[in-house]
Each structure stands twice: as C-alpha cells, then as structure tokens.
Amino acid sequence: MKKWFEEEFEWEIEVTGFLRGSETAEYCRNGEEIGDKYKCTYGCPINSEGQGICSKVMVAMFPIMESVRSGGDLTNIGGETRLTKEIVCPDGCVIFRMSATKLGNENFYKRTIKEM
C-alpha cells in the first residue's frame, strides 16, 4: 500500500460504556473495554495494539464519517458537537464516541488534480 493523499480529518473512536453489564465477555466478540481507543483517517480504525475495530460497528460508522468529510454537522443527527457523536454497536453491546479532528488538508473531492 502506498498512501498518496493526506486526509482532511483524523478520527478517534473511544469505548465509553456498555449497555449490558460491566464487561463485554460472552457478548462482544472483539472484547472491547471502556477506554479502548482506535484511530484512523480514511482506512479502518485500529488501536495501539494494531487490532482493528469490529467490522459491524465500522459499517455503522462509515456513513457518519463520510457525512463529516462532506461538510456535515453531526448535531443534525444527534451528535454532541459538529464533529463528535456517540453510537451503539449494531449488536447493542458497546457504546462508542466518534470524534473527528480537522487536519488542515484539502478535501479529497475539491482538490486540484495535477495533470500528468
């Protein structure tokens, strides 16, 4: 892989709670724990141990990420701020807080394409 584009946003996803019990043993296949953090720009989020986020929750997060990349405001869909929103995993187990940070790079779709 050779990443050639500096993304406009970086995402941090943190586990903030559970809907059932005080741990995820026996119901979360990824073994999430409160305080676990994942980071990414465009690719799938990984944690400090190199483990990826649950594929089911990524399916839920991707449209939210794209809305921010398109100039959207997460308060319009229940977010705490324009760039922060809590979501529950599709299995109803884990609560995640998604937070975007604008990096100052140009928007992928509005960039000037160099002539070859």
All heavy atoms as an XYZ file, in Angstrom:
916
protein
N       0.843     -1.176      0.000
C       0.000      0.000      0.000
C       0.889      1.239      0.000
O       1.895      1.280      0.697
C      -0.890      0.002      1.244
C      -1.870      1.129      1.255
S      -3.115      0.869      2.531
C      -2.696      2.205      3.600
N       0.494      2.200     -0.780
C       1.243      3.453     -0.835
C       0.250      4.610     -0.780
O      -0.301      5.030     -1.788
C       2.083      3.529     -2.107
C       2.973      4.737     -2.136
C       3.877      4.742     -3.349
C       4.764      5.958     -3.331
N       5.598      6.039     -4.506
N       0.010      5.106      0.424
C      -0.937      6.203      0.630
C      -0.376      7.456     -0.026
O       0.744      7.866      0.267
C      -1.152      6.415      2.126
C      -2.159      7.455      2.480
C      -3.561      6.906      2.466
C      -4.521      7.934      3.045
N      -5.763      7.989      2.368
N      -1.139      8.068     -0.909
C      -0.656      9.223     -1.670
C      -1.415     10.506     -1.349
O      -1.072     11.576     -1.827
C      -0.745      8.953     -3.172
C      -2.134      8.600     -3.613
C      -2.667      7.337     -3.682
C      -3.167      9.488     -4.016
N      -3.974      7.398     -4.094
C      -4.307      8.712     -4.319
C      -3.257     10.868     -4.149
C      -5.506      9.273     -4.737
C      -4.456     11.422     -4.578
C      -5.562     10.626     -4.879
N      -2.437     10.433     -0.503
C      -3.247     11.602     -0.207
C      -3.305     11.843      1.292
O      -3.573     10.925      2.062
C      -4.676     11.409     -0.753
C      -5.553     12.604     -0.554
C      -5.411     13.725     -1.343
C      -6.507     12.621      0.446
C      -6.209     14.845     -1.147
C      -7.306     13.726      0.654
C      -7.156     14.842     -0.154
N      -3.023     13.064      1.712
C      -3.131     13.455      3.129
C      -4.586     13.824      3.411
O      -5.101     14.784      2.850
C      -2.210     14.634      3.436
C      -0.728     14.309      3.304
C      -0.266     13.263      4.305
O      -0.754     13.259      5.456
O       0.576     12.434      3.924
N      -5.235     13.053      4.252
C      -6.660     13.224      4.518
C      -6.972     14.513      5.272
O      -6.136     15.068      5.972
C      -7.189     12.030      5.313
C      -7.131     10.726      4.560
C      -8.083     10.651      3.378
O      -9.118     11.344      3.381
O      -7.779      9.882      2.441
N      -8.212     14.935      5.151
C      -8.686     16.169      5.760
C      -9.016     15.995      7.252
O      -8.907     16.940      8.022
C      -9.938     16.643      5.004
C     -10.465     17.970      5.428
C     -11.668     18.411      4.623
O     -12.223     17.614      3.844
O     -12.051     19.570      4.783
N      -9.411     14.790      7.650
C      -9.816     14.531      9.032
C      -9.113     13.309      9.600
O      -8.820     12.360      8.882
C     -11.331     14.278      9.131
C     -12.155     15.494      8.875
C     -12.652     15.759      7.611
C     -12.438     16.394      9.895
C     -13.416     16.887      7.367
C     -13.196     17.524      9.661
C     -13.690     17.776      8.385
N      -8.888     13.342     10.917
C      -8.462     12.165     11.660
C      -9.588     11.839     12.639
O     -10.218     12.732     13.202
C      -7.187     12.435     12.453
C      -6.751     11.235     13.269
C      -5.473     11.479     14.043
O      -5.452     12.393     14.884
O      -4.497     10.745     13.781
N      -9.833     10.556     12.820
C     -10.883     10.093     13.720
C     -10.285      9.374     14.922
O      -9.338      8.609     14.773
C     -11.810      9.118     12.995
C     -12.672      9.806     12.006
C     -12.384     10.038     10.686
C     -13.940     10.382     12.251
N     -13.419     10.724     10.111
C     -14.386     10.945     11.042
C     -14.754     10.472     13.380
C     -15.603     11.589     10.934
C     -15.977     11.115     13.274
C     -16.387     11.663     12.058
N     -10.856      9.634     16.091
C     -10.570      8.839     17.279
C     -11.904      8.258     17.732
O     -12.904      8.979     17.829
C      -9.967      9.680     18.395
C      -9.672      8.825     19.628
C      -8.995      9.596     20.738
O      -7.758      9.707     20.703
O      -9.723     10.079     21.630
N     -11.914      6.964     17.955
C     -13.107      6.271     18.416
C     -12.765      5.658     19.767
O     -11.792      4.912     19.886
C     -13.560      5.193     17.409
C     -13.994      5.844     16.086
C     -14.704      4.382     17.978
C     -12.996      5.791     15.022
N     -13.548      5.992     20.786
C     -13.277      5.511     22.138
C     -14.475      4.743     22.667
O     -15.625      5.139     22.468
C     -12.983      6.686     23.067
C     -12.682      6.259     24.486
C     -12.320      7.419     25.398
O     -12.309      8.573     24.948
O     -12.046      7.149     26.583
N     -14.206      3.640     23.350
C     -15.257      2.893     24.033
C     -15.596      3.645     25.312
O     -14.726      3.872     26.153
C     -14.802      1.449     24.355
C     -15.867      0.716     25.161
C     -14.463      0.691     23.080
N     -16.874      4.052     25.437
C     -17.283      4.842     26.604
C     -18.192      4.097     27.568
O     -18.418      4.566     28.671
C     -17.979      6.146     26.165
O     -19.132      5.815     25.399
C     -17.030      7.029     25.365
N     -18.739      2.961     27.141
C     -19.617      2.230     28.040
C     -20.209      0.996     27.398
O     -19.946      0.686     26.234
N     -21.021      0.304     28.178
C     -21.712     -0.903     27.725
C     -23.196     -0.764     28.032
O     -23.569     -0.119     29.007
C     -21.180     -2.146     28.444
C     -19.678     -2.279     28.412
C     -18.965     -2.462     29.585
C     -18.978     -2.222     27.227
C     -17.582     -2.603     29.575
C     -17.596     -2.355     27.204
C     -16.900     -2.545     28.377
N     -24.018     -1.408     27.245
C     -25.446     -1.387     27.513
C     -25.868     -2.498     28.473
O     -26.905     -2.414     29.102
C     -26.245     -1.523     26.211
C     -26.179     -0.318     25.290
C     -27.055     -0.553     24.061
C     -26.616      0.952     25.992
N     -25.043     -3.551     28.562
C     -25.352     -4.674     29.452
C     -24.133     -4.993     30.301
O     -23.069     -5.270     29.770
C     -25.699     -5.916     28.642
C     -26.953     -5.780     27.831
C     -27.231     -7.069     27.092
N     -26.586     -6.980     25.786
C     -26.355     -8.006     25.004
N     -26.666     -9.214     25.384
N     -25.806     -7.838     23.832
N     -24.284     -4.944     31.598
C     -23.203     -5.359     32.479
C     -22.030     -4.399     32.524
O     -22.086     -3.276     32.040
N     -20.931     -4.909     33.107
C     -19.745     -4.071     33.284
C     -18.565     -4.540     32.441
O     -17.470     -4.005     32.565
C     -19.347     -4.056     34.767
O     -19.062     -5.378     35.187
N     -18.780     -5.559     31.619
C     -17.738     -6.029     30.708
C     -18.408     -6.675     29.507
O     -19.619     -6.901     29.514
C     -16.798     -7.019     31.399
C     -17.492     -8.242     31.944
C     -16.527     -9.179     32.654
O     -15.706     -8.706     33.461
O     -16.608    -10.375     32.363
N     -17.612     -6.968     28.501
C     -18.197     -7.487     27.260
C     -17.981     -8.982     27.067
O     -18.387     -9.518     26.042
C     -17.617     -6.731     26.043
O     -16.196     -6.901     26.031
C     -17.997     -5.277     26.070
N     -17.381     -9.653     28.039
C     -17.169    -11.104     27.917
C     -18.504    -11.795     27.662
O     -19.514    -11.468     28.280
C     -16.528    -11.648     29.180
N     -18.485    -12.727     26.718
C     -19.643    -13.534     26.335
C     -20.627    -12.839     25.395
O     -21.576    -13.460     24.967
C     -20.396    -14.068     27.564
C     -19.549    -14.902     28.495
C     -18.992    -16.165     27.841
O     -19.682    -16.781     27.019
O     -17.838    -16.519     28.160
N     -20.459    -11.542     25.123
C     -21.364    -10.939     24.152
C     -20.708     -9.999     23.154
O     -21.317     -9.629     22.171
C     -22.580    -10.281     24.812
C     -22.314     -9.104     25.713
C     -22.302     -7.818     25.218
C     -22.114     -9.290     27.075
C     -22.079     -6.739     26.048
C     -21.900     -8.215     27.915
C     -21.893     -6.940     27.398
O     -21.673     -5.882     28.223
N     -19.470     -9.597     23.332
C     -18.756     -8.793     22.336
C     -17.568     -9.603     21.826
O     -16.632     -9.870     22.572
C     -18.272     -7.474     22.937
S     -17.200     -6.519     21.834
N     -17.617     -9.971     20.576
C     -16.561    -10.813     20.010
C     -15.227    -10.102     19.944
O     -14.178    -10.728     19.910
C     -16.975    -11.275     18.615
C     -18.124    -12.258     18.672
C     -18.676    -12.550     17.329
N     -17.716    -13.269     16.495
C     -17.990    -13.704     15.289
N     -19.175    -13.505     14.765
N     -17.076    -14.329     14.591
N     -15.236     -8.761     19.907
C     -13.988     -8.004     19.817
C     -13.353     -7.789     21.191
O     -12.209     -7.366     21.276
C     -14.234     -6.656     19.123
C     -13.189     -6.327     18.096
O     -12.622     -7.210     17.466
N     -12.928     -5.042     17.911
N     -14.105     -8.028     22.270
C     -13.564     -7.892     23.623
C     -13.307     -6.458     24.043
O     -12.350     -6.171     24.767
N     -14.148     -5.542     23.608
C     -13.963     -4.122     23.932
C     -13.976     -3.882     25.436
O     -14.691     -4.545     26.181
C     -15.061     -3.274     23.293
C     -15.163     -3.402     21.792
C     -13.979     -2.867     21.032
O     -13.037     -2.315     21.637
O     -13.979     -2.992     19.801
N     -13.172     -2.904     25.868
C     -13.132     -2.468     27.262
C     -13.253     -0.956     27.294
O     -12.777     -0.265     26.384
C     -11.820     -2.883     27.918
C     -11.641     -4.391     27.992
C     -10.320     -4.780     28.622
O      -9.269     -4.372     28.104
O     -10.357     -5.473     29.640
N     -13.887     -0.434     28.329
C     -14.020      1.015     28.458
C     -12.634      1.642     28.438
O     -11.718      1.174     29.110
C     -14.799      1.384     29.733
C     -16.250      0.912     29.594
C     -14.725      2.889     30.004
C     -17.085      1.079     30.835
N     -12.482      2.677     27.637
C     -11.204      3.359     27.484
C     -10.426      2.934     26.254
O      -9.483      3.617     25.862
N     -10.800      1.805     25.643
C     -10.134      1.402     24.395
C     -10.295      2.511     23.365
O     -11.368      3.116     23.251
C     -10.745      0.109     23.833
C     -10.327     -1.136     24.594
O      -9.419     -1.050     25.436
O     -10.932     -2.199     24.338
N      -9.225      2.789     22.621
C      -9.255      3.850     21.612
C      -8.733      3.331     20.285
O      -7.774      2.559     20.242
C      -8.403      5.038     22.042
C      -8.968      5.792     23.208
C      -8.123      6.994     23.568
C      -8.727      7.701     24.775
N      -7.941      8.863     25.150
N      -9.369      3.798     19.233
C      -8.983      3.484     17.863
C      -8.767      4.794     17.129
O      -9.406      5.798     17.439
C     -10.104      2.705     17.165
C     -10.390      1.365     17.778
C     -11.249      1.247     18.869
C      -9.806      0.221     17.275
C     -11.519      0.011     19.438
C     -10.070     -1.025     17.831
C     -10.927     -1.116     18.910
O     -11.187     -2.339     19.465
N      -7.869      4.776     16.127
C      -7.617      5.969     15.314
C      -7.569      5.587     13.844
O      -7.184      4.471     13.490
C      -6.308      6.637     15.707
C      -6.373      7.331     17.035
C      -5.182      8.223     17.254
C      -5.414      8.989     18.543
N      -4.593     10.139     18.651
N      -7.925      6.562     13.008
C      -7.810      6.377     11.560
C      -7.991      7.728     10.878
O      -8.400      8.700     11.495
C      -8.859      5.394     11.038
S     -10.551      5.994     11.136
N      -7.649      7.757      9.614
C      -8.023      8.890      8.763
C      -9.105      8.376      7.816
O     -10.275      8.510      8.098
C      -6.817      9.490      8.018
O      -6.139      8.472      7.300
C      -5.880     10.196      8.978
N      -8.719      7.711      6.733
C      -9.710      7.146      5.823
C      -9.874      5.644      6.003
O     -10.967      5.123      5.896
C      -9.358      7.454      4.364
C     -10.441      7.009      3.413
C     -11.616      7.733      3.301
C     -10.294      5.849      2.662
C     -12.625      7.323      2.461
C     -11.303      5.430      1.808
C     -12.468      6.171      1.707
O     -13.473      5.752      0.882
N      -8.814      4.932      6.300
C      -8.881      3.483      6.469
C      -9.654      3.094      7.718
O     -10.167      3.936      8.455
N      -9.728      1.806      7.969
C     -10.443      1.307      9.149
C      -9.657      1.602     10.421
O      -8.436      1.500     10.443
C     -10.678     -0.187      9.015
S     -11.821     -0.589      7.688
N     -10.347      1.955     11.497
C      -9.696      2.284     12.762
C      -8.965      1.094     13.378
O      -9.470     -0.026     13.369
C     -10.862      2.710     13.660
C     -11.967      3.067     12.724
C     -11.797      2.179     11.547
N      -7.782      1.377     13.927
C      -7.018      0.369     14.664
C      -6.633      0.948     16.024
O      -6.564      2.160     16.195
C      -5.749     -0.101     13.906
C      -4.817      1.070     13.637
C      -6.111     -0.832     12.633
C      -3.444      0.653     13.156
N      -6.368      0.050     16.985
C      -5.959      0.511     18.311
C      -4.440      0.484     18.437
O      -3.732      0.156     17.473
C      -6.647     -0.305     19.420
C      -6.287     -1.774     19.398
O      -5.260     -2.193     18.857
N      -7.140     -2.587     19.993
N      -3.930      0.812     19.612
C      -2.485      0.892     19.815
C      -1.800     -0.470     19.706
O      -0.596     -0.543     19.542
C      -2.172      1.520     21.176
O      -2.709      0.720     22.210
N      -2.574     -1.540     19.788
C      -2.034     -2.892     19.659
C      -2.125     -3.412     18.226
O      -1.819     -4.572     17.964
C      -2.767     -3.830     20.615
C      -2.584     -3.446     22.068
C      -3.523     -4.186     23.002
O      -4.227     -5.118     22.549
O      -3.561     -3.830     24.183
N      -2.603     -2.555     17.312
C      -2.715     -2.945     15.905
C      -3.957     -3.747     15.581
O      -4.090     -4.260     14.473
N      -4.878     -3.849     16.529
C      -6.118     -4.581     16.304
C      -7.169     -3.657     15.711
O      -7.306     -2.509     16.120
C      -6.641     -5.168     17.630
C      -5.680     -6.113     18.298
C      -5.413     -7.345     17.441
O      -6.335     -7.969     16.943
N      -4.152     -7.673     17.270
N      -7.933     -4.175     14.771
C      -8.961     -3.376     14.116
C     -10.260     -3.343     14.888
O     -10.562     -4.236     15.680
N     -11.040     -2.319     14.608
C     -12.354     -2.177     15.221
C     -13.284     -3.237     14.635
O     -13.044     -3.764     13.548
C     -12.895     -0.740     15.010
C     -13.930     -0.401     16.072
C     -13.446     -0.552     13.599
C     -14.160      1.087     16.236
N     -14.342     -3.546     15.321
C     -15.330     -4.528     14.881
C     -15.891     -4.133     13.518
O     -16.255     -2.981     13.287
C     -16.443     -4.599     15.920
S     -17.885     -5.526     15.408
N     -15.961     -5.082     12.619
C     -16.458     -4.793     11.264
C     -17.921     -4.363     11.275
O     -18.332     -3.540     10.454
C     -16.263     -6.003     10.353
O     -16.887     -7.153     10.903
N     -18.715     -4.878     12.209
C     -20.124     -4.474     12.279
C     -20.261     -3.003     12.647
O     -21.078     -2.288     12.079
C     -20.882     -5.316     13.309
C     -21.132     -6.732     12.883
C     -21.914     -7.434     13.987
C     -22.131     -8.887     13.679
N     -22.894     -9.546     14.758
N     -19.465     -2.534     13.608
C     -19.574     -1.131     14.007
C     -18.979     -0.225     12.926
O     -19.435      0.893     12.728
C     -18.977     -0.864     15.410
C     -17.471     -0.765     15.379
C     -19.561      0.398     16.001
N     -17.994     -0.718     12.189
C     -17.425      0.079     11.091
C     -18.479      0.359     10.025
O     -18.519      1.453      9.464
C     -16.213     -0.637     10.491
C     -15.463      0.202      9.480
S     -14.850      1.729     10.214
C     -14.697      2.733      8.758
N     -19.336     -0.609      9.771
C     -20.416     -0.405      8.804
C     -21.323      0.740      9.252
O     -21.793      1.532      8.442
C     -21.220     -1.710      8.597
C     -22.494     -1.470      7.830
C     -20.363     -2.750      7.900
N     -21.557      0.856     10.557
C     -22.386      1.944     11.090
C     -21.642      3.273     11.094
O     -22.232      4.334     10.887
C     -22.852      1.596     12.501
N     -20.323      3.232     11.329
C     -19.538      4.463     11.438
C     -19.217      5.105     10.090
O     -19.135      6.330      9.994
C     -18.225      4.179     12.170
C     -18.396      3.912     13.620
S     -16.790      3.590     14.387
C     -17.276      3.462     16.079
N     -19.042      4.298      9.058
C     -18.586      4.838      7.781
C     -19.498      5.942      7.227
O     -18.999      7.001      6.832
C     -18.376      3.735      6.741
C     -17.829      4.259      5.452
C     -16.502      4.640      5.356
C     -18.644      4.401      4.338
C     -15.986      5.150      4.171
C     -18.141      4.907      3.155
C     -16.808      5.284      3.072
N     -20.822      5.769      7.209
C     -21.657      6.869      6.693
C     -21.543      8.148      7.525
O     -21.628      9.261      6.989
C     -23.082      6.310      6.755
C     -22.930      4.843      6.862
C     -21.614      4.587      7.518
N     -21.330      8.006      8.828
C     -21.154      9.171      9.696
C     -19.850      9.874      9.345
O     -19.793     11.104      9.231
C     -21.204      8.747     11.175
C     -22.597      8.198     11.509
C     -20.813      9.901     12.094
C     -22.697      7.487     12.834
N     -18.796      9.092      9.130
C     -17.505      9.661      8.736
C     -17.619     10.389      7.398
O     -17.092     11.491      7.237
C     -16.451      8.563      8.654
C     -16.099      7.959      9.981
S     -15.047      6.509      9.747
C     -14.279      6.390     11.345
N     -18.311      9.789      6.462
C     -18.478     10.417      5.143
C     -19.280     11.706      5.236
O     -19.010     12.656      4.503
C     -19.141      9.450      4.160
C     -18.204      8.394      3.631
C     -17.073      8.956      2.788
O     -17.267      9.155      1.570
O     -15.985      9.201      3.348
N     -20.252     11.761      6.131
C     -21.026     12.996      6.270
C     -20.142     14.139      6.745
O     -20.266     15.265      6.268
C     -22.226     12.795      7.195
O     -21.825     12.648      8.534
N     -19.221     13.852      7.669
C     -18.288     14.889      8.136
C     -17.343     15.281      7.006
O     -17.093     16.468      6.778
C     -17.511     14.410      9.382
C     -16.342     15.333      9.699
C     -18.446     14.297     10.576
N     -16.826     14.300      6.284
C     -15.920     14.600      5.163
C     -16.610     15.434      4.095
O     -15.952     16.128      3.332
C     -15.403     13.292      4.554
C     -14.483     12.518      5.457
C     -14.000     11.238      4.780
N     -13.224     10.444      5.700
C     -13.556      9.218      6.125
N     -14.645      8.633      5.676
N     -12.787      8.588      6.975
N     -17.933     15.371      4.067
C     -18.707     16.134      3.080
C     -19.188     17.467      3.628
O     -20.003     18.138      3.001
C     -19.923     15.308      2.640
O     -19.511     14.101      2.084
N     -18.725     17.846      4.801
C     -19.093     19.135      5.382
C     -20.258     19.075      6.342
O     -20.756     20.103      6.774
N     -20.724     17.868      6.671
C     -21.877     17.716      7.543
C     -21.612     18.086      8.989
O     -20.469     18.182      9.439
N     -22.694     18.277      9.706
C     -22.686     18.665     11.115
C     -23.360     17.546     11.897
O     -24.552     17.283     11.709
C     -23.459     19.975     11.256
C     -23.521     20.510     12.662
O     -23.363     19.735     13.624
O     -23.747     21.724     12.807
N     -22.622     16.867     12.773
C     -23.166     15.718     13.482
C     -24.260     16.070     14.483
O     -25.022     15.199     14.894
C     -22.044     14.931     14.168
C     -21.032     14.296     13.208
C     -19.970     13.520     13.981
C     -21.722     13.411     12.183
N     -24.402     17.352     14.851
C     -25.522     17.718     15.721
C     -26.848     17.517     14.990
O     -27.883     17.338     15.639
C     -25.423     19.163     16.248
O     -25.450     20.073     15.153
C     -24.171     19.360     17.077
N     -26.821     17.509     13.665
C     -28.044     17.276     12.888
C     -28.537     15.838     12.994
O     -29.678     15.549     12.622
C     -27.833     17.623     11.410
C     -27.643     19.102     11.197
O     -28.139     19.925     11.959
N     -26.925     19.454     10.161
N     -27.680     14.933     13.480
C     -28.085     13.535     13.655
C     -27.843     13.076     15.097
O     -27.556     11.917     15.355
C     -27.397     12.595     12.640
C     -25.866     12.678     12.730
C     -27.869     12.890     11.229
C     -25.136     11.591     11.946
N     -27.945     14.020     16.032
C     -27.847     13.683     17.453
C     -26.464     13.743     18.064
O     -26.270     13.292     19.196
N     -25.498     14.282     17.339
C     -24.150     14.401     17.869
C     -24.046     15.427     18.977
O     -24.839     16.357     19.050
N     -23.038     15.247     19.826
C     -22.779     16.190     20.912
C     -22.281     17.521     20.375
O     -22.590     18.580     20.909
C     -21.738     15.616     21.864
C     -22.151     14.328     22.535
C     -20.973     13.627     23.209
O     -19.982     14.295     23.562
O     -21.062     12.399     23.372
N     -21.426     17.448     19.346
C     -20.892     18.635     18.680
C     -20.912     18.369     17.179
O     -21.296     17.284     16.731
C     -19.437     18.945     19.104
O     -18.566     17.950     18.555
C     -19.281     18.984     20.628
N     -20.449     19.334     16.411
C     -20.381     19.190     14.960
C     -19.517     18.001     14.536
O     -19.778     17.357     13.535
C     -19.825     20.486     14.348
C     -19.864     20.528     12.851
C     -19.436     21.876     12.315
N     -18.058     21.936     11.904
C     -17.516     21.263     10.895
N     -18.227     20.426     10.195
N     -16.250     21.410     10.583
N     -18.492     17.681     15.352
C     -17.535     16.634     14.980
C     -17.485     15.464     15.967
O     -16.559     14.657     15.914
C     -16.129     17.247     14.840
C     -15.971     18.340     13.784
C     -14.563     18.904     13.819
C     -16.310     17.824     12.401
N     -18.476     15.349     16.861
C     -18.478     14.280     17.862
C     -19.864     13.656     17.969
O     -20.862     14.380     18.024
C     -18.078     14.818     19.248
O     -16.802     15.459     19.141
C     -17.986     13.713     20.278
N     -19.892     12.328     18.011
C     -21.163     11.617     18.157
C     -20.942     10.286     18.854
O     -19.957      9.611     18.601
C     -21.798     11.354     16.789
C     -23.094     10.559     16.869
C     -23.864     10.609     15.607
C     -25.132      9.768     15.652
N     -25.960      9.931     16.809
N     -21.867      9.914     19.734
C     -21.856      8.592     20.335
C     -22.769      7.682     19.530
O     -23.834      8.111     19.069
C     -22.322      8.633     21.794
C     -21.247      9.120     22.724
C     -21.519      8.779     24.181
O     -22.662      8.424     24.531
O     -20.568      8.886     24.966
N     -22.325      6.430     19.354
C     -23.162      5.430     18.696
C     -23.059      4.127     19.490
O     -22.105      3.914     20.231
C     -22.777      5.190     17.222
C     -21.417      4.519     17.093
C     -22.824      6.467     16.418
C     -21.186      3.919     15.729
N     -24.052      3.289     19.306
C     -24.060      1.961     19.908
C     -23.792      0.959     18.800
O     -24.316      1.096     17.684
C     -25.416      1.673     20.593
C     -25.466      0.255     21.132
C     -25.675      2.689     21.694
N     -22.997     -0.051     19.101
C     -22.694     -1.065     18.094
C     -23.975     -1.757     17.646
O     -24.969     -1.780     18.371
C     -21.675     -2.068     18.623
S     -22.338     -3.269     19.793
N     -23.981     -2.294     16.424
C     -25.182     -2.951     15.904
C     -25.685     -4.110     16.758
O     -26.868     -4.432     16.714
C     -24.742     -3.445     14.522
C     -23.679     -2.485     14.114
C     -22.941     -2.177     15.400
N     -24.835     -4.737     17.560
C     -25.267     -5.823     18.441
C     -25.872     -5.303     19.747
O     -26.334     -6.086     20.577
C     -24.090     -6.742     18.770
C     -23.673     -7.596     17.583
O     -24.526     -7.860     16.705
O     -22.504     -7.999     17.532
N     -25.857     -3.988     19.955
C     -26.425     -3.417     21.164
C     -25.595     -3.654     22.401
O     -26.129     -3.727     23.508
N     -24.290     -3.768     22.235
C     -23.407     -4.085     23.362
C     -22.589     -2.893     23.836
O     -22.591     -2.563     25.014
C     -22.415     -5.183     22.958
S     -23.173     -6.719     22.440
N     -21.872     -2.264     22.905
C     -20.821     -1.304     23.244
C     -21.200      0.098     22.772
O     -21.731      0.274     21.674
C     -19.481     -1.729     22.599
C     -18.366     -0.767     22.965
C     -19.116     -3.156     23.019
N     -20.897      1.092     23.606
C     -21.108      2.498     23.250
C     -19.756      3.087     22.860
O     -18.778      2.969     23.598
C     -21.707      3.289     24.433
C     -23.010      2.647     24.897
C     -21.920      4.756     24.033
C     -23.488      3.158     26.246
N     -19.718      3.705     21.695
C     -18.509      4.332     21.166
C     -18.735      5.832     21.012
O     -19.825      6.259     20.636
C     -18.174      3.782     19.778
C     -17.798      2.334     19.738
C     -18.771      1.352     19.578
C     -16.469      1.953     19.826
C     -18.419      0.011     19.518
C     -16.114      0.618     19.761
C     -17.092     -0.359     19.612
N     -17.691      6.633     21.257
C     -17.711      8.059     20.935
C     -16.761      8.275     19.766
O     -15.577      7.985     19.850
C     -17.268      8.927     22.100
C     -17.257     10.435     21.697
C     -16.820     11.367     22.793
N     -17.794     11.356     23.869
C     -17.526     10.947     25.110
N     -16.335     10.534     25.447
N     -18.462     10.957     26.041
N     -17.310      8.801     18.686
C     -16.525      9.121     17.495
C     -16.204     10.611     17.529
O     -17.104     11.426     17.704
C     -17.346      8.855     16.230
C     -17.882      7.468     16.101
S     -18.995      7.312     14.675
C     -17.892      7.746     13.338
N     -14.941     10.955     17.350
C     -14.533     12.363     17.341
C     -13.611     12.607     16.155
O     -12.614     11.900     15.993
C     -13.793     12.728     18.624
O     -14.597     12.485     19.750
N     -13.941     13.611     15.367
C     -13.112     13.979     14.218
C     -12.293     15.214     14.557
O     -12.755     16.107     15.264
C     -13.986     14.256     12.997
N     -11.081     15.243     14.038
C     -10.219     16.419     14.141
C      -9.846     16.844     12.738
O      -9.354     16.027     11.951
C      -8.934     16.087     14.938
O      -9.305     15.621     16.230
C      -8.031     17.293     15.047
N     -10.078     18.098     12.427
C      -9.718     18.624     11.105
C      -8.205     18.817     11.062
O      -7.631     19.442     11.941
C     -10.448     19.936     10.843
C     -10.403     20.383      9.410
C     -11.492     21.421      9.160
C     -11.472     21.980      7.777
N     -11.673     21.057      6.706
N      -7.569     18.252     10.043
C      -6.109     18.277      9.953
C      -5.564     19.441      9.121
O      -4.359     19.657      9.100
C      -5.612     16.958      9.351
C      -5.923     15.704     10.168
C      -5.487     14.461      9.415
C      -5.270     15.779     11.535
N      -6.430     20.158      8.431
C      -5.962     21.289      7.636
C      -5.602     20.938      6.208
O      -5.151     21.799      5.447
N      -5.787     19.693      5.822
C      -5.519     19.289      4.438
C      -6.759     19.520      3.592
O      -7.862     19.659      4.105
C      -5.104     17.811      4.393
C      -3.859     17.556      5.221
O      -2.912     18.337      5.194
N      -3.867     16.485      5.985
N      -6.558     19.534      2.274
C      -7.682     19.811      1.388
C      -8.652     18.642      1.317
O      -8.307     17.495      1.583
C      -7.180     20.170     -0.015
C      -6.467     19.051     -0.737
C      -5.912     19.483     -2.077
O      -6.497     20.359     -2.724
O      -4.882     18.931     -2.480
N      -9.881     18.961      0.957
C     -10.919     17.963      0.766
C     -10.617     17.150     -0.487
O     -10.288     17.706     -1.530
C     -12.282     18.656      0.646
C     -13.408     17.678      0.458
O     -13.603     17.134     -0.627
N     -14.163     17.466      1.510
N     -10.726     15.837     -0.377
C     -10.392     14.946     -1.489
C     -11.153     15.308     -2.757
O     -10.602     15.312     -3.853
C     -10.689     13.491     -1.092
C     -10.384     12.503     -2.180
C      -9.087     12.072     -2.387
C     -11.394     12.008     -2.987
C      -8.796     11.160     -3.393
C     -11.115     11.098     -3.989
C      -9.815     10.668     -4.192
N     -12.435     15.610     -2.631
C     -13.271     15.850     -3.805
C     -13.146     17.261     -4.366
O     -13.562     17.514     -5.487
C     -14.728     15.524     -3.486
C     -14.892     14.062     -3.153
C     -15.081     13.647     -1.843
C     -14.803     13.095     -4.142
C     -15.197     12.301     -1.532
C     -14.925     11.752     -3.842
C     -15.117     11.364     -2.538
O     -15.224     10.041     -2.234
N     -12.572     18.167     -3.600
C     -12.420     19.549     -4.060
C     -10.988     19.880     -4.453
O     -10.685     21.001     -4.812
C     -12.886     20.521     -2.974
C     -14.364     20.430     -2.701
C     -14.764     21.424     -1.640
C     -16.243     21.390     -1.389
N     -16.633     22.347     -0.353
N     -10.131     18.904     -4.384
C      -8.705     19.145     -4.651
C      -8.462     19.445     -6.128
O      -9.261     19.116     -6.988
C      -7.883     17.930     -4.226
C      -8.172     16.697     -5.037
C      -7.601     15.457     -4.389
N      -8.174     14.287     -4.991
C      -7.672     13.639     -6.033
N      -6.549     14.043     -6.582
N      -8.268     12.589     -6.530
N      -7.330     20.050     -6.396
C      -6.894     20.291     -7.760
C      -6.121     19.077     -8.234
O      -5.143     18.673     -7.594
C      -5.988     21.537     -7.823
O      -6.703     22.650     -7.291
C      -5.559     21.831     -9.239
N      -6.571     18.484     -9.304
C      -5.905     17.296     -9.825
C      -4.780     17.728    -10.728
O      -4.955     18.552    -11.649
C      -6.903     16.390    -10.581
C      -7.977     15.915     -9.591
C      -6.175     15.216    -11.221
C      -9.074     15.111    -10.219
N      -3.597     17.170    -10.464
C      -2.414     17.515    -11.248
C      -2.474     16.823    -12.606
O      -2.837     15.662    -12.698
C      -1.149     17.094    -10.502
C      -0.978     17.792     -9.182
C       0.212     17.219     -8.442
C       0.254     17.814     -7.041
N       1.222     17.153     -6.210
N      -2.107     17.560    -13.623
C      -2.022     16.980    -14.972
C      -0.808     16.073    -15.049
O       0.234     16.352    -14.500
C      -1.884     18.095    -16.027
C      -3.125     18.970    -16.130
C      -4.329     18.229    -16.694
O      -4.146     17.380    -17.602
O      -5.435     18.528    -16.254
N      -0.955     14.978    -15.735
C       0.165     14.020    -15.864
C       0.955     14.283    -17.109
O       0.556     14.735    -18.080
C      -0.352     12.601    -15.867
C      -1.029     12.266    -14.562
S      -1.470     10.534    -14.576
C      -0.568      9.988    -13.174
